């Protein structure tokens, strides 16, 4: 698959599940992408693909001009524990 294509997530596993939109801290797309890859069932995804997936799930970056976008994610999110 090319840089711009997204891998389908397994049923019941989505970015919305572990990540909440409430803001406590900003996490970079690169850091979140690496966390995703290390989760059970995770797989390689490019930073560009991860950023696109976050936007499709209604998470807006703090500053789109940066290479590694920052997203406002709750520290209580199950995906960050």
mmCIF file of the N, C-alpha and C atoms, coordinates in Angstrom:
data_MODEL
# 
_entry.id   MODEL 
# 
loop_
_atom_site.group_PDB 
_atom_site.id 
_atom_site.type_symbol 
_atom_site.label_atom_id 
_atom_site.label_alt_id 
_atom_site.label_comp_id 
_atom_site.label_asym_id 
_atom_site.label_entity_id 
_atom_site.label_seq_id 
_atom_site.pdbx_PDB_ins_code 
_atom_site.Cartn_x 
_atom_site.Cartn_y 
_atom_site.Cartn_z 
_atom_site.occupancy 
_atom_site.B_iso_or_equiv 
_atom_site.pdbx_formal_charge 
_atom_site.auth_seq_id 
_atom_site.auth_comp_id 
_atom_site.auth_asym_id 
_atom_site.auth_atom_id 
_atom_site.pdbx_PDB_model_num 
ATOM 1   N N  . UNK A 1 1  ? 0.831   -1.186 0.000  1.00 0.00 ? 1  UNK A N  1 
ATOM 2   C CA . UNK A 1 1  ? 0.000   0.000  0.000  1.00 0.00 ? 1  UNK A CA 1 
ATOM 3   C C  . UNK A 1 1  ? 0.871   1.243  0.000  1.00 0.00 ? 1  UNK A C  1 
ATOM 4   N N  . UNK A 1 2  ? 0.351   2.298  -0.568 1.00 0.00 ? 2  UNK A N  1 
ATOM 5   C CA . UNK A 1 2  ? 1.108   3.537  -0.655 1.00 0.00 ? 2  UNK A CA 1 
ATOM 6   C C  . UNK A 1 2  ? 1.052   4.343  0.625  1.00 0.00 ? 2  UNK A C  1 
ATOM 7   N N  . UNK A 1 3  ? 1.809   5.400  0.662  1.00 0.00 ? 3  UNK A N  1 
ATOM 8   C CA . UNK A 1 3  ? 1.896   6.281  1.819  1.00 0.00 ? 3  UNK A CA 1 
ATOM 9   C C  . UNK A 1 3  ? 0.534   6.841  2.215  1.00 0.00 ? 3  UNK A C  1 
ATOM 10  N N  . UNK A 1 4  ? -0.325  7.119  1.251  1.00 0.00 ? 4  UNK A N  1 
ATOM 11  C CA . UNK A 1 4  ? -1.593  7.757  1.556  1.00 0.00 ? 4  UNK A CA 1 
ATOM 12  C C  . UNK A 1 4  ? -2.726  6.804  1.867  1.00 0.00 ? 4  UNK A C  1 
ATOM 13  N N  . UNK A 1 5  ? -2.516  5.500  1.721  1.00 0.00 ? 5  UNK A N  1 
ATOM 14  C CA . UNK A 1 5  ? -3.619  4.567  1.953  1.00 0.00 ? 5  UNK A CA 1 
ATOM 15  C C  . UNK A 1 5  ? -3.642  4.119  3.409  1.00 0.00 ? 5  UNK A C  1 
ATOM 16  N N  . UNK A 1 6  ? -4.843  3.848  3.900  1.00 0.00 ? 6  UNK A N  1 
ATOM 17  C CA . UNK A 1 6  ? -5.009  3.426  5.284  1.00 0.00 ? 6  UNK A CA 1 
ATOM 18  C C  . UNK A 1 6  ? -5.292  1.941  5.354  1.00 0.00 ? 6  UNK A C  1 
ATOM 19  N N  . UNK A 1 7  ? -4.740  1.295  6.374  1.00 0.00 ? 7  UNK A N  1 
ATOM 20  C CA . UNK A 1 7  ? -5.067  -0.102 6.631  1.00 0.00 ? 7  UNK A CA 1 
ATOM 21  C C  . UNK A 1 7  ? -6.386  -0.126 7.389  1.00 0.00 ? 7  UNK A C  1 
ATOM 22  N N  . UNK A 1 8  ? -7.278  -1.045 7.074  1.00 0.00 ? 8  UNK A N  1 
ATOM 23  C CA . UNK A 1 8  ? -8.508  -1.139 7.861  1.00 0.00 ? 8  UNK A CA 1 
ATOM 24  C C  . UNK A 1 8  ? -8.186  -1.671 9.254  1.00 0.00 ? 8  UNK A C  1 
ATOM 25  N N  . UNK A 1 9  ? -8.847  -1.113 10.262 1.00 0.00 ? 9  UNK A N  1 
ATOM 26  C CA . UNK A 1 9  ? -8.642  -1.585 11.625 1.00 0.00 ? 9  UNK A CA 1 
ATOM 27  C C  . UNK A 1 9  ? -9.525  -2.797 11.874 1.00 0.00 ? 9  UNK A C  1 
ATOM 28  N N  . UNK A 1 10 ? -9.042  -3.749 12.653 1.00 0.00 ? 10 UNK A N  1 
ATOM 29  C CA . UNK A 1 10 ? -9.874  -4.903 12.983 1.00 0.00 ? 10 UNK A CA 1 
ATOM 30  C C  . UNK A 1 10 ? -11.163 -4.455 13.663 1.00 0.00 ? 10 UNK A C  1 
ATOM 31  N N  . UNK A 1 11 ? -12.228 -5.221 13.480 1.00 0.00 ? 11 UNK A N  1 
ATOM 32  C CA . UNK A 1 11 ? -13.523 -4.882 14.057 1.00 0.00 ? 11 UNK A CA 1 
ATOM 33  C C  . UNK A 1 11 ? -13.397 -4.721 15.568 1.00 0.00 ? 11 UNK A C  1 
ATOM 34  N N  . UNK A 1 12 ? -14.000 -3.657 16.077 1.00 0.00 ? 12 UNK A N  1 
ATOM 35  C CA . UNK A 1 12 ? -13.954 -3.398 17.509 1.00 0.00 ? 12 UNK A CA 1 
ATOM 36  C C  . UNK A 1 12 ? -12.701 -2.690 17.968 1.00 0.00 ? 12 UNK A C  1 
ATOM 37  N N  . UNK A 1 13 ? -11.793 -2.399 17.051 1.00 0.00 ? 13 UNK A N  1 
ATOM 38  C CA . UNK A 1 13 ? -10.547 -1.720 17.400 1.00 0.00 ? 13 UNK A CA 1 
ATOM 39  C C  . UNK A 1 13 ? -10.450 -0.455 16.581 1.00 0.00 ? 13 UNK A C  1 
ATOM 40  N N  . UNK A 1 14 ? -10.568 0.646  17.216 1.00 0.00 ? 14 UNK A N  1 
ATOM 41  C CA . UNK A 1 14 ? -10.479 1.891  16.491 1.00 0.00 ? 14 UNK A CA 1 
ATOM 42  C C  . UNK A 1 14 ? -9.796  2.951  17.320 1.00 0.00 ? 14 UNK A C  1 
ATOM 43  N N  . UNK A 1 15 ? -9.405  4.009  16.671 1.00 0.00 ? 15 UNK A N  1 
ATOM 44  C CA . UNK A 1 15 ? -8.734  5.099  17.365 1.00 0.00 ? 15 UNK A CA 1 
ATOM 45  C C  . UNK A 1 15 ? -9.675  5.738  18.378 1.00 0.00 ? 15 UNK A C  1 
ATOM 46  N N  . UNK A 1 16 ? -10.952 5.791  18.079 1.00 0.00 ? 16 UNK A N  1 
ATOM 47  C CA . UNK A 1 16 ? -11.899 6.418  18.996 1.00 0.00 ? 16 UNK A CA 1 
ATOM 48  C C  . UNK A 1 16 ? -12.017 5.653  20.306 1.00 0.00 ? 16 UNK A C  1 
ATOM 49  N N  . UNK A 1 17 ? -11.834 4.348  20.278 1.00 0.00 ? 17 UNK A N  1 
ATOM 50  C CA . UNK A 1 17 ? -11.990 3.548  21.493 1.00 0.00 ? 17 UNK A CA 1 
ATOM 51  C C  . UNK A 1 17 ? -10.986 3.944  22.577 1.00 0.00 ? 17 UNK A C  1 
ATOM 52  N N  . UNK A 1 18 ? -9.674  3.900  22.308 1.00 0.00 ? 18 UNK A N  1 
ATOM 53  C CA . UNK A 1 18 ? -8.728  4.180  23.382 1.00 0.00 ? 18 UNK A CA 1 
ATOM 54  C C  . UNK A 1 18 ? -8.421  5.654  23.593 1.00 0.00 ? 18 UNK A C  1 
ATOM 55  N N  . UNK A 1 19 ? -8.746  6.497  22.648 1.00 0.00 ? 19 UNK A N  1 
ATOM 56  C CA . UNK A 1 19 ? -8.363  7.899  22.758 1.00 0.00 ? 19 UNK A CA 1 
ATOM 57  C C  . UNK A 1 19 ? -9.603  8.780  22.889 1.00 0.00 ? 19 UNK A C  1 
ATOM 58  N N  . UNK A 1 20 ? -9.640  9.589  23.892 1.00 0.00 ? 20 UNK A N  1 
ATOM 59  C CA . UNK A 1 20 ? -10.767 10.487 24.111 1.00 0.00 ? 20 UNK A CA 1 
ATOM 60  C C  . UNK A 1 20 ? -10.400 11.893 23.639 1.00 0.00 ? 20 UNK A C  1 
ATOM 61  N N  . UNK A 1 21 ? -11.416 12.697 23.346 1.00 0.00 ? 21 UNK A N  1 
ATOM 62  C CA . UNK A 1 21 ? -11.154 14.037 22.827 1.00 0.00 ? 21 UNK A CA 1 
ATOM 63  C C  . UNK A 1 21 ? -10.989 15.080 23.926 1.00 0.00 ? 21 UNK A C  1 
ATOM 64  N N  . UNK A 1 22 ? -11.150 14.714 25.208 1.00 0.00 ? 22 UNK A N  1 
ATOM 65  C CA . UNK A 1 22 ? -10.960 15.677 26.284 1.00 0.00 ? 22 UNK A CA 1 
ATOM 66  C C  . UNK A 1 22 ? -9.477  15.999 26.412 1.00 0.00 ? 22 UNK A C  1 
ATOM 67  N N  . UNK A 1 23 ? -9.191  17.262 26.662 1.00 0.00 ? 23 UNK A N  1 
ATOM 68  C CA . UNK A 1 23 ? -7.799  17.710 26.637 1.00 0.00 ? 23 UNK A CA 1 
ATOM 69  C C  . UNK A 1 23 ? -7.191  17.746 28.031 1.00 0.00 ? 23 UNK A C  1 
ATOM 70  N N  . UNK A 1 24 ? -6.118  17.051 28.227 1.00 0.00 ? 24 UNK A N  1 
ATOM 71  C CA . UNK A 1 24 ? -5.291  17.179 29.414 1.00 0.00 ? 24 UNK A CA 1 
ATOM 72  C C  . UNK A 1 24 ? -3.845  17.416 29.017 1.00 0.00 ? 24 UNK A C  1 
ATOM 73  N N  . UNK A 1 25 ? -3.442  16.875 27.887 1.00 0.00 ? 25 UNK A N  1 
ATOM 74  C CA . UNK A 1 25 ? -2.066  16.994 27.434 1.00 0.00 ? 25 UNK A CA 1 
ATOM 75  C C  . UNK A 1 25 ? -2.031  16.789 25.937 1.00 0.00 ? 25 UNK A C  1 
ATOM 76  N N  . UNK A 1 26 ? -1.020  17.344 25.300 1.00 0.00 ? 26 UNK A N  1 
ATOM 77  C CA . UNK A 1 26 ? -0.835  17.140 23.869 1.00 0.00 ? 26 UNK A CA 1 
ATOM 78  C C  . UNK A 1 26 ? 0.157   16.008 23.639 1.00 0.00 ? 26 UNK A C  1 
ATOM 79  N N  . UNK A 1 27 ? -0.186  15.113 22.724 1.00 0.00 ? 27 UNK A N  1 
ATOM 80  C CA . UNK A 1 27 ? 0.696   14.025 22.321 1.00 0.00 ? 27 UNK A CA 1 
ATOM 81  C C  . UNK A 1 27 ? 0.936   14.153 20.832 1.00 0.00 ? 27 UNK A C  1 
ATOM 82  N N  . UNK A 1 28 ? 2.170   13.933 20.399 1.00 0.00 ? 28 UNK A N  1 
ATOM 83  C CA . UNK A 1 28 ? 2.468   14.055 18.973 1.00 0.00 ? 28 UNK A CA 1 
ATOM 84  C C  . UNK A 1 28 ? 1.951   12.846 18.215 1.00 0.00 ? 28 UNK A C  1 
ATOM 85  N N  . UNK A 1 29 ? 1.688   13.082 16.946 1.00 0.00 ? 29 UNK A N  1 
ATOM 86  C CA . UNK A 1 29 ? 1.225   11.999 16.079 1.00 0.00 ? 29 UNK A CA 1 
ATOM 87  C C  . UNK A 1 29 ? 2.256   10.877 16.042 1.00 0.00 ? 29 UNK A C  1 
ATOM 88  N N  . UNK A 1 30 ? 3.524   11.223 16.065 1.00 0.00 ? 30 UNK A N  1 
ATOM 89  C CA . UNK A 1 30 ? 4.574   10.204 15.999 1.00 0.00 ? 30 UNK A CA 1 
ATOM 90  C C  . UNK A 1 30 ? 4.567   9.336  17.259 1.00 0.00 ? 30 UNK A C  1 
ATOM 91  N N  . UNK A 1 31 ? 4.411   9.958  18.429 1.00 0.00 ? 31 UNK A N  1 
ATOM 92  C CA . UNK A 1 31 ? 4.375   9.199  19.683 1.00 0.00 ? 31 UNK A CA 1 
ATOM 93  C C  . UNK A 1 31 ? 3.141   8.305  19.741 1.00 0.00 ? 31 UNK A C  1 
ATOM 94  N N  . UNK A 1 32 ? 1.991   8.832  19.334 1.00 0.00 ? 32 UNK A N  1 
ATOM 95  C CA . UNK A 1 32 ? 0.756   8.045  19.339 1.00 0.00 ? 32 UNK A CA 1 
ATOM 96  C C  . UNK A 1 32 ? 0.825   6.900  18.342 1.00 0.00 ? 32 UNK A C  1 
ATOM 97  N N  . UNK A 1 33 ? 1.414   7.167  17.183 1.00 0.00 ? 33 UNK A N  1 
ATOM 98  C CA . UNK A 1 33 ? 1.592   6.134  16.151 1.00 0.00 ? 33 UNK A CA 1 
ATOM 99  C C  . UNK A 1 33 ? 2.428   4.987  16.710 1.00 0.00 ? 33 UNK A C  1 
ATOM 100 N N  . UNK A 1 34 ? 3.502   5.308  17.410 1.00 0.00 ? 34 UNK A N  1 
ATOM 101 C CA . UNK A 1 34 ? 4.357   4.273  17.996 1.00 0.00 ? 34 UNK A CA 1 
ATOM 102 C C  . UNK A 1 34 ? 3.628   3.489  19.078 1.00 0.00 ? 34 UNK A C  1 
ATOM 103 N N  . UNK A 1 35 ? 2.816   4.168  19.888 1.00 0.00 ? 35 UNK A N  1 
ATOM 104 C CA . UNK A 1 35 ? 2.012   3.459  20.890 1.00 0.00 ? 35 UNK A CA 1 
ATOM 105 C C  . UNK A 1 35 ? 1.058   2.490  20.211 1.00 0.00 ? 35 UNK A C  1 
ATOM 106 N N  . UNK A 1 36 ? 0.409   2.947  19.150 1.00 0.00 ? 36 UNK A N  1 
ATOM 107 C CA . UNK A 1 36 ? -0.517  2.091  18.410 1.00 0.00 ? 36 UNK A CA 1 
ATOM 108 C C  . UNK A 1 36 ? 0.195   0.857  17.869 1.00 0.00 ? 36 UNK A C  1 
ATOM 109 N N  . UNK A 1 37 ? 1.368   1.053  17.282 1.00 0.00 ? 37 UNK A N  1 
ATOM 110 C CA . UNK A 1 37 ? 2.111   -0.068 16.692 1.00 0.00 ? 37 UNK A CA 1 
ATOM 111 C C  . UNK A 1 37 ? 2.507   -1.111 17.733 1.00 0.00 ? 37 UNK A C  1 
ATOM 112 N N  . UNK A 1 38 ? 2.704   -0.687 18.987 1.00 0.00 ? 38 UNK A N  1 
ATOM 113 C CA . UNK A 1 38 ? 3.141   -1.596 20.043 1.00 0.00 ? 38 UNK A CA 1 
ATOM 114 C C  . UNK A 1 38 ? 1.986   -2.291 20.763 1.00 0.00 ? 38 UNK A C  1 
ATOM 115 N N  . UNK A 1 39 ? 0.745   -1.888 20.478 1.00 0.00 ? 39 UNK A N  1 
ATOM 116 C CA . UNK A 1 39 ? -0.401  -2.519 21.129 1.00 0.00 ? 39 UNK A CA 1 
ATOM 117 C C  . UNK A 1 39 ? -0.643  -3.900 20.540 1.00 0.00 ? 39 UNK A C  1 
ATOM 118 N N  . UNK A 1 40 ? -1.276  -4.794 21.302 1.00 0.00 ? 40 UNK A N  1 
ATOM 119 C CA . UNK A 1 40 ? -1.641  -6.098 20.728 1.00 0.00 ? 40 UNK A CA 1 
ATOM 120 C C  . UNK A 1 40 ? -2.538  -5.883 19.505 1.00 0.00 ? 40 UNK A C  1 
ATOM 121 N N  . UNK A 1 41 ? -2.187  -6.487 18.414 1.00 0.00 ? 41 UNK A N  1 
ATOM 122 C CA . UNK A 1 41 ? -2.941  -6.307 17.173 1.00 0.00 ? 41 UNK A CA 1 
ATOM 123 C C  . UNK A 1 41 ? -2.528  -5.077 16.391 1.00 0.00 ? 41 UNK A C  1 
ATOM 124 N N  . UNK A 1 42 ? -1.591  -4.301 16.921 1.00 0.00 ? 42 UNK A N  1 
ATOM 125 C CA . UNK A 1 42 ? -1.107  -3.119 16.215 1.00 0.00 ? 42 UNK A CA 1 
ATOM 126 C C  . UNK A 1 42 ? -0.276  -3.524 15.012 1.00 0.00 ? 42 UNK A C  1 
ATOM 127 N N  . UNK A 1 43 ? -0.063  -2.594 14.120 1.00 0.00 ? 43 UNK A N  1 
ATOM 128 C CA . UNK A 1 43 ? 0.703   -2.859 12.902 1.00 0.00 ? 43 UNK A CA 1 
ATOM 129 C C  . UNK A 1 43 ? 1.385   -1.579 12.466 1.00 0.00 ? 43 UNK A C  1 
ATOM 130 N N  . UNK A 1 44 ? 2.356   -1.705 11.569 1.00 0.00 ? 44 UNK A N  1 
ATOM 131 C CA . UNK A 1 44 ? 3.075   -0.535 11.075 1.00 0.00 ? 44 UNK A CA 1 
ATOM 132 C C  . UNK A 1 44 ? 2.119   0.381  10.334 1.00 0.00 ? 44 UNK A C  1 
ATOM 133 N N  . UNK A 1 45 ? 2.253   1.662  10.611 1.00 0.00 ? 45 UNK A N  1 
ATOM 134 C CA . UNK A 1 45 ? 1.491   2.701  9.928  1.00 0.00 ? 45 UNK A CA 1 
ATOM 135 C C  . UNK A 1 45 ? 2.399   3.921  9.843  1.00 0.00 ? 45 UNK A C  1 
ATOM 136 N N  . UNK A 1 46 ? 2.337   4.645  8.750  1.00 0.00 ? 46 UNK A N  1 
ATOM 137 C CA . UNK A 1 46 ? 3.175   5.833  8.623  1.00 0.00 ? 46 UNK A CA 1 
ATOM 138 C C  . UNK A 1 46 ? 2.585   6.971  9.443  1.00 0.00 ? 46 UNK A C  1 
ATOM 139 N N  . UNK A 1 47 ? 3.409   7.958  9.745  1.00 0.00 ? 47 UNK A N  1 
ATOM 140 C CA . UNK A 1 47 ? 2.941   9.130  10.477 1.00 0.00 ? 47 UNK A CA 1 
ATOM 141 C C  . UNK A 1 47 ? 1.832   9.827  9.686  1.00 0.00 ? 47 UNK A C  1 
ATOM 142 N N  . UNK A 1 48 ? 1.986   9.908  8.379  1.00 0.00 ? 48 UNK A N  1 
ATOM 143 C CA . UNK A 1 48 ? 0.969   10.540 7.528  1.00 0.00 ? 48 UNK A CA 1 
ATOM 144 C C  . UNK A 1 48 ? -0.352  9.784  7.624  1.00 0.00 ? 48 UNK A C  1 
ATOM 145 N N  . UNK A 1 49 ? -0.303  8.464  7.573  1.00 0.00 ? 49 UNK A N  1 
ATOM 146 C CA . UNK A 1 49 ? -1.515  7.651  7.683  1.00 0.00 ? 49 UNK A CA 1 
ATOM 147 C C  . UNK A 1 49 ? -2.170  7.831  9.052  1.00 0.00 ? 49 UNK A C  1 
ATOM 148 N N  . UNK A 1 50 ? -1.345  7.888  10.099 1.00 0.00 ? 50 UNK A N  1 
ATOM 149 C CA . UNK A 1 50 ? -1.895  8.061  11.439 1.00 0.00 ? 50 UNK A CA 1 
ATOM 150 C C  . UNK A 1 50 ? -2.575  9.415  11.574 1.00 0.00 ? 50 UNK A C  1 
ATOM 151 N N  . UNK A 1 51 ? -1.946  10.464 11.051 1.00 0.00 ? 51 UNK A N  1 
ATOM 152 C CA . UNK A 1 51 ? -2.546  11.801 11.119 1.00 0.00 ? 51 UNK A CA 1 
ATOM 153 C C  . UNK A 1 51 ? -3.879  11.833 10.383 1.00 0.00 ? 51 UNK A C  1 
ATOM 154 N N  . UNK A 1 52 ? -3.937  11.201 9.218  1.00 0.00 ? 52 UNK A N  1 
ATOM 155 C CA . UNK A 1 52 ? -5.186  11.150 8.446  1.00 0.00 ? 52 UNK A CA 1 
ATOM 156 C C  . UNK A 1 52 ? -6.267  10.404 9.227  1.00 0.00 ? 52 UNK A C  1 
ATOM 157 N N  . UNK A 1 53 ? -5.903  9.305  9.864  1.00 0.00 ? 53 UNK A N  1 
ATOM 158 C CA . UNK A 1 53 ? -6.871  8.536  10.652 1.00 0.00 ? 53 UNK A CA 1 
ATOM 159 C C  . UNK A 1 53 ? -7.399  9.362  11.823 1.00 0.00 ? 53 UNK A C  1 
ATOM 160 N N  . UNK A 1 54 ? -6.532  10.104 12.485 1.00 0.00 ? 54 UNK A N  1 
ATOM 161 C CA . UNK A 1 54 ? -6.964  10.941 13.603 1.00 0.00 ? 54 UNK A CA 1 
ATOM 162 C C  . UNK A 1 54 ? -7.957  12.006 13.140 1.00 0.00 ? 54 UNK A C  1 
ATOM 163 N N  . UNK A 1 55 ? -7.666  12.641 12.015 1.00 0.00 ? 55 UNK A N  1 
ATOM 164 C CA . UNK A 1 55 ? -8.567  13.672 11.485 1.00 0.00 ? 55 UNK A CA 1 
ATOM 165 C C  . UNK A 1 55 ? -9.905  13.057 11.098 1.00 0.00 ? 55 UNK A C  1 
ATOM 166 N N  . UNK A 1 56 ? -9.869  11.873 10.492 1.00 0.00 ? 56 UNK A N  1 
ATOM 167 C CA . UNK A 1 56 ? -11.120 11.186 10.122 1.00 0.00 ? 56 UNK A CA 1 
ATOM 168 C C  . UNK A 1 56 ? -11.960 10.828 11.342 1.00 0.00 ? 56 UNK A C  1 
ATOM 169 N N  . UNK A 1 57 ? -11.307 10.702 12.498 1.00 0.00 ? 57 UNK A N  1 
ATOM 170 C CA . UNK A 1 57 ? -12.020 10.401 13.744 1.00 0.00 ? 57 UNK A CA 1 
ATOM 171 C C  . UNK A 1 57 ? -12.323 11.676 14.539 1.00 0.00 ? 57 UNK A C  1 
ATOM 172 N N  . UNK A 1 58 ? -12.253 12.811 13.868 1.00 0.00 ? 58 UNK A N  1 
ATOM 173 C CA . UNK A 1 58 ? -12.618 14.120 14.432 1.00 0.00 ? 58 UNK A CA 1 
ATOM 174 C C  . UNK A 1 58 ? -11.667 14.652 15.496 1.00 0.00 ? 58 UNK A C  1 
ATOM 175 N N  . UNK A 1 59 ? -10.425 14.201 15.507 1.00 0.00 ? 59 UNK A N  1 
ATOM 176 C CA . UNK A 1 59 ? -9.408  14.802 16.359 1.00 0.00 ? 59 UNK A CA 1 
ATOM 177 C C  . UNK A 1 59 ? -8.691  15.849 15.521 1.00 0.00 ? 59 UNK A C  1 
ATOM 178 N N  . UNK A 1 60 ? -8.657  17.074 16.006 1.00 0.00 ? 60 UNK A N  1 
ATOM 179 C CA . UNK A 1 60 ? -8.013  18.145 15.262 1.00 0.00 ? 60 UNK A CA 1 
ATOM 180 C C  . UNK A 1 60 ? -6.623  18.410 15.825 1.00 0.00 ? 60 UNK A C  1 
ATOM 181 N N  . UNK A 1 61 ? -5.636  18.591 14.944 1.00 0.00 ? 61 UNK A N  1 
ATOM 182 C CA . UNK A 1 61 ? -4.285  18.883 15.420 1.00 0.00 ? 61 UNK A CA 1 
ATOM 183 C C  . UNK A 1 61 ? -4.207  20.301 15.968 1.00 0.00 ? 61 UNK A C  1 
ATOM 184 N N  . UNK A 1 62 ? -3.293  20.506 16.903 1.00 0.00 ? 62 UNK A N  1 
ATOM 185 C CA . UNK A 1 62 ? -3.075  21.834 17.463 1.00 0.00 ? 62 UNK A CA 1 
ATOM 186 C C  . UNK A 1 62 ? -2.491  22.748 16.396 1.00 0.00 ? 62 UNK A C  1 
ATOM 187 N N  . UNK A 1 63 ? -1.518  22.249 15.626 1.00 0.00 ? 63 UNK A N  1 
ATOM 188 C CA . UNK A 1 63 ? -0.858  23.051 14.591 1.00 0.00 ? 63 UNK A CA 1 
ATOM 189 C C  . UNK A 1 63 ? -0.506  22.150 13.411 1.00 0.00 ? 63 UNK A C  1 
ATOM 190 N N  . UNK A 1 64 ? -1.236  22.314 12.314 1.00 0.00 ? 64 UNK A N  1 
ATOM 191 C CA . UNK A 1 64 ? -1.004  21.481 11.127 1.00 0.00 ? 64 UNK A CA 1 
ATOM 192 C C  . UNK A 1 64 ? 0.316   21.798 10.422 1.00 0.00 ? 64 UNK A C  1 
ATOM 193 N N  . UNK A 1 65 ? 0.962   22.893 10.780 1.00 0.00 ? 65 UNK A N  1 
ATOM 194 C CA . UNK A 1 65 ? 2.209   23.280 10.118 1.00 0.00 ? 65 UNK A CA 1 
ATOM 195 C C  . UNK A 1 65 ? 3.415   22.497 10.629 1.00 0.00 ? 65 UNK A C  1 
ATOM 196 N N  . UNK A 1 66 ? 3.267   21.800 11.740 1.00 0.00 ? 66 UNK A N  1 
ATOM 197 C CA . UNK A 1 66 ? 4.368   21.002 12.278 1.00 0.00 ? 66 UNK A CA 1 
ATOM 198 C C  . UNK A 1 66 ? 4.399   19.640 11.600 1.00 0.00 ? 66 UNK A C  1 
ATOM 199 N N  . UNK A 1 67 ? 5.574   19.036 11.533 1.00 0.00 ? 67 UNK A N  1 
ATOM 200 C CA . UNK A 1 67 ? 5.717   17.700 10.955 1.00 0.00 ? 67 UNK A CA 1 
ATOM 201 C C  . UNK A 1 67 ? 4.961   16.668 11.791 1.00 0.00 ? 67 UNK A C  1 
ATOM 202 N N  . UNK A 1 68 ? 5.195   16.684 13.094 1.00 0.00 ? 68 UNK A N  1 
ATOM 203 C CA . UNK A 1 68 ? 4.509   15.776 14.013 1.00 0.00 ? 68 UNK A CA 1 
ATOM 204 C C  . UNK A 1 68 ? 3.408   16.566 14.716 1.00 0.00 ? 68 UNK A C  1 
ATOM 205 N N  . UNK A 1 69 ? 2.186   16.367 14.243 1.00 0.00 ? 69 UNK A N  1 
ATOM 206 C CA . UNK A 1 69 ? 1.053   17.097 14.801 1.00 0.00 ? 69 UNK A CA 1 
ATOM 207 C C  . UNK A 1 69 ? 0.851   16.722 16.258 1.00 0.00 ? 69 UNK A C  1 
ATOM 208 N N  . UNK A 1 70 ? 0.396   17.691 17.046 1.00 0.00 ? 70 UNK A N  1 
ATOM 209 C CA . UNK A 1 70 ? 0.028   17.434 18.431 1.00 0.00 ? 70 UNK A CA 1 
ATOM 210 C C  . UNK A 1 70 ? -1.482  17.307 18.510 1.00 0.00 ? 70 UNK A C  1 
ATOM 211 N N  . UNK A 1 71 ? -1.941  16.298 19.252 1.00 0.00 ? 71 UNK A N  1 
ATOM 212 C CA . UNK A 1 71 ? -3.364  16.087 19.476 1.00 0.00 ? 71 UNK A CA 1 
ATOM 213 C C  . UNK A 1 71 ? -3.636  16.181 20.964 1.00 0.00 ? 71 UNK A C  1 
ATOM 214 N N  . UNK A 1 72 ? -4.774  16.742 21.316 1.00 0.00 ? 72 UNK A N  1 
ATOM 215 C CA . UNK A 1 72 ? -5.183  16.851 22.718 1.00 0.00 ? 72 UNK A CA 1 
ATOM 216 C C  . UNK A 1 72 ? -5.861  15.543 23.127 1.00 0.00 ? 72 UNK A C  1 
ATOM 217 N N  . UNK A 1 73 ? -5.182  14.818 23.985 1.00 0.00 ? 73 UNK A N  1 
ATOM 218 C CA . UNK A 1 73 ? -5.647  13.498 24.411 1.00 0.00 ? 73 UNK A CA 1 
ATOM 219 C C  . UNK A 1 73 ? -5.684  13.456 25.935 1.00 0.00 ? 73 UNK A C  1 
ATOM 220 N N  . UNK A 1 74 ? -6.713  12.848 26.494 1.00 0.00 ? 74 UNK A N  1 
ATOM 221 C CA . UNK A 1 74 ? -6.845  12.726 27.941 1.00 0.00 ? 74 UNK A CA 1 
ATOM 222 C C  . UNK A 1 74 ? -5.828  11.733 28.501 1.00 0.00 ? 74 UNK A C  1 
ATOM 223 N N  . UNK A 1 75 ? -5.257  12.071 29.646 1.00 0.00 ? 75 UNK A N  1 
ATOM 224 C CA . UNK A 1 75 ? -4.331  11.160 30.318 1.00 0.00 ? 75 UNK A CA 1 
ATOM 225 C C  . UNK A 1 75 ? -5.050  9.919  30.842 1.00 0.00 ? 75 UNK A C  1 
ATOM 226 N N  . UNK A 1 76 ? -6.371  9.983  30.960 1.00 0.00 ? 76 UNK A N  1 
ATOM 227 C CA . UNK A 1 76 ? -7.160  8.847  31.445 1.00 0.00 ? 76 UNK A CA 1 
ATOM 228 C C  . UNK A 1 76 ? -7.512  7.868  30.330 1.00 0.00 ? 76 UNK A C  1 
ATOM 229 N N  . UNK A 1 77 ? -7.125  8.170  29.128 1.00 0.00 ? 77 UNK A N  1 
ATOM 230 C CA . UNK A 1 77 ? -7.444  7.298  27.996 1.00 0.00 ? 77 UNK A CA 1 
ATOM 231 C C  . UNK A 1 77 ? -6.817  5.924  28.190 1.00 0.00 ? 77 UNK A C  1 
ATOM 232 N N  . UNK A 1 78 ? -7.599  4.867  28.019 1.00 0.00 ? 78 UNK A N  1 
ATOM 233 C CA . UNK A 1 78 ? -7.059  3.511  28.174 1.00 0.00 ? 78 UNK A CA 1 
ATOM 234 C C  . UNK A 1 78 ? -5.875  3.237  27.250 1.00 0.00 ? 78 UNK A C  1 
ATOM 235 N N  . UNK A 1 79 ? -5.835  3.851  26.096 1.00 0.00 ? 79 UNK A N  1 
ATOM 236 C CA . UNK A 1 79 ? -4.759  3.622  25.142 1.00 0.00 ? 79 UNK A CA 1 
ATOM 237 C C  . UNK A 1 79 ? -3.423  4.193  25.565 1.00 0.00 ? 79 UNK A C  1 
ATOM 238 N N  . UNK A 1 80 ? -3.406  5.048  26.592 1.00 0.00 ? 80 UNK A N  1 
ATOM 239 C CA . UNK A 1 80 ? -2.158  5.663  27.040 1.00 0.00 ? 80 UNK A CA 1 
ATOM 240 C C  . UNK A 1 80 ? -1.639  5.055  28.333 1.00 0.00 ? 80 UNK A C  1 
ATOM 241 N N  . UNK A 1 81 ? -2.278  4.027  28.842 1.00 0.00 ? 81 UNK A N  1 
ATOM 242 C CA . UNK A 1 81 ? -1.839  3.410  30.104 1.00 0.00 ? 81 UNK A CA 1 
ATOM 243 C C  . UNK A 1 81 ? -0.909  2.269  29.841 1.00 0.00 ? 81 UNK A C  1 
# 
